[in-house]
């Protein structure tokens, strides 16, 4: 699968309030840090600089279980790959 490992039985479907990305995560908490927004955080800091905080911007929309995990993973990955099935 694209977002979660094969044979995943339960995962969370999240939408980020900051960047609008939709993704699946093995976590099922109400809010988590968005993996796409975290990439923008500069972890190289100088001696007089503060480390940027990672904020929980992604909200849980639904907890998926069983077949729904594979269906949603396929649906979200088709949006990214443009419907190209060759990677499957």
C-alpha positions as CSV (number, residue, x, y, z in Angstrom):
1,X,0.0,0.0,0.0
2,X,1.0,3.6,-0.4
3,X,0.4,5.3,3.0
4,X,0.4,2.4,5.4
5,X,2.1,-1.1,5.4
6,X,0.3,-4.0,3.8
7,X,-2.1,-5.9,6.0
8,X,-2.8,-2.9,8.2
9,X,-6.1,-3.6,10.1
10,X,-6.7,-0.1,11.6
11,X,-5.5,3.4,10.8
12,X,-6.6,7.0,11.0
13,X,-7.7,9.2,8.0
14,X,-6.4,12.7,8.6
15,X,-6.7,16.1,6.9
16,X,-4.2,18.9,7.7
17,X,-5.8,22.3,8.5
18,X,-2.6,24.1,7.5
19,X,-1.7,22.6,4.1
20,X,-4.9,20.7,3.2
21,X,-3.2,17.4,2.6
22,X,-5.1,14.2,3.2
23,X,-3.3,11.1,4.4
24,X,-3.5,7.9,6.4
25,X,-1.5,7.2,9.6
26,X,-1.2,4.3,11.9
27,X,-2.0,6.6,14.7
28,X,-5.6,7.2,15.7
29,X,-5.3,10.3,18.0
30,X,-7.5,13.3,17.5
31,X,-4.7,15.5,16.3
32,X,-1.2,14.7,15.1
33,X,1.6,16.7,13.4
34,X,1.3,16.7,9.6
35,X,4.2,14.9,7.9
36,X,4.0,17.3,5.0
37,X,4.2,20.5,7.2
38,X,7.0,19.0,9.3
39,X,9.2,18.8,6.2
40,X,9.2,22.6,6.1
41,X,10.6,22.9,9.6
42,X,14.3,23.9,9.6
43,X,16.0,21.6,12.1
44,X,19.4,23.3,11.7
45,X,19.6,26.0,14.3
46,X,22.3,28.3,15.5
47,X,23.4,29.0,19.1
48,X,21.0,32.0,19.4
49,X,18.0,30.5,17.6
50,X,15.1,28.6,19.0
51,X,13.9,25.3,17.6
52,X,10.6,25.6,15.7
53,X,7.7,23.8,17.4
54,X,5.9,21.0,15.6
55,X,2.2,21.7,16.0
56,X,-0.6,19.2,15.7
57,X,-2.3,20.5,12.6
58,X,-3.8,17.3,11.2
59,X,-7.2,16.3,12.5
60,X,-8.6,12.8,12.6
61,X,-11.6,12.5,10.2
62,X,-12.3,8.8,10.6
63,X,-10.9,5.6,12.0
64,X,-10.7,3.0,9.3
65,X,-10.7,-0.7,9.9
66,X,-10.5,-3.9,7.8
67,X,-11.2,-3.5,4.1
68,X,-11.8,0.2,4.4
69,X,-8.1,0.7,5.1
70,X,-7.0,-0.7,1.7
71,X,-9.9,1.0,-0.2
72,X,-9.0,4.5,1.2
73,X,-5.3,3.9,0.7
74,X,-5.9,3.1,-3.0
75,X,-8.2,6.0,-3.4
76,X,-5.8,8.5,-1.9
77,X,-2.8,7.1,-3.8
78,X,-4.7,7.4,-7.1
79,X,-5.0,11.1,-6.5
80,X,-1.3,11.4,-6.1
81,X,-0.3,9.0,-9.0
82,X,-2.9,10.4,-11.4
83,X,-4.6,7.1,-11.8
84,X,-1.4,5.3,-13.0
85,X,-1.9,1.6,-11.9
86,X,1.6,0.6,-13.0
87,X,3.1,1.2,-9.5
88,X,0.7,-1.4,-7.9
